[in-house]
C-alpha cells in the first residue's frame, strides 16, 4: 500500500488546482502507483491470487478513466500517459 506522504506527492504533482483530488489525471496517477507496487509484490509472490485480482481491478479502472480522459481532453491524455510511462 502506498503511504499517505507518497500519495500526497502524487496528488500535488498532477492536480489542476489546490483542492483538486478527484480529477481523472490525479486518479490515474494514483492507480498507476498502486499498480506498480502490486506488480512488484506479485513478482515475488506468484501464488497471491487475491492480489492478482486486485491488480486486475485497478488496471480495469485505470483503463476506463484513461478512455474517458481521451474522449474529453486528448491533449491532457497524451501528456499524462507520457509522464507516467504507460501505453507503450
N, C-alpha and C positions, 0 to 999 in steps of 0.2 A: 504494500500500500504506500502511495506517495504521502509524504508528511505535509503538514499544513504550510510550512515555510516554502517548500518546493512548489506546491500548488499555488500559493500566493504569488510567487515569482512568475509562474507561467501565466496566470491571470493578468498580472501587471504588464507583461510583455505584449499580450495580444488584445487587451481591452481597447475599446474605442474612446471611452471617457472614464472618468474616475469611479463611477458607480457601476460600470458595465461588468457583470459576471455571468451573463446568460446568453450573450450573442453566439451565433454559430461558430465564429472564429475561436472564441475562448473555449467553448465546449469541445471542439475538435482537438485543440491543443492539449487539453486535459486528458481526453480519451487517448490521444497518441502517447502521452507519458505513461499512462496506466498500461496500455498495450505493450509498450517496450518493457516495462517491468515484469508483466506476467509472462511475456515471451522468454525473458531471461530465466524466470523461475521454471518454466516448462522445459527448458533445455537441460536442466539438471534433474528434474523430477518428471520423467516421461509418462508415468502412470497416474499423474494427478488429473483425473478426468473432470473433476468439478472445476478446477482452474481452467482447463481447456474449454469447458462450456462457457465460463465467464468471459474468456478471451473471445470466443466466437460471438457472444452477445455484444461486447464492446466494439468489435470490428463492424458488426452489422449496424449499430447505432451511429458509428462514425461515418459509415458509408452513406447512410440516409441523410445525415447532416451535410456531408460534402455534396451530395446530389442537390439538396435544397439550396445550398450556397452557390453552386454552379448555375442554377436556374435564376436566382435572384441577382447575383453580383459576380459575374465571371472574372472580373479583374481581381477582386478580393480572393476568390477561389484559387486562381493561379498563383497569386502572391503567397497564400497560406501553404499550399502544397509544396512550393519551393522552399519556404522557410523550414517546414517540418521534415522535408525529405521523404515524402510519401508519393505513391503512384508513379513509380519509375522515373 
